[in-house]
Amino acid sequence: MKSRLGNLLRFTIYLSIGLGILYLVYDNQNTAYQAKCILDGKQPGECQLITKIIQDFTQVHWQWIVVIMFLFLLSNLSRAVRWHMLLEPRVSNPGLSTAFLPS
């Protein structure tokens, strides 16, 4: 019970820190974007950073995202093969899934 409570507390603290950092980054970027909109002659009410982010995500070329995800998977697989080769002398039958998805 004590371990679970500690893990939950640690998770909550780290999640709060991460969300706080994301908020500070977003707030800083939103202020800069509002200043840019004022310089461009737009009204601050019609120029929102979240709207621009959503608009930018709708214009993404998803083919490139798929290519990047495939290359990321390939790099992790090659790392797993390397770990498999390192574990082979120590473990009787490590299996590639053990190196790729450790428990």
Long-range contacts (C-beta under 8 A, 24 or more apart in sequence): 76-100
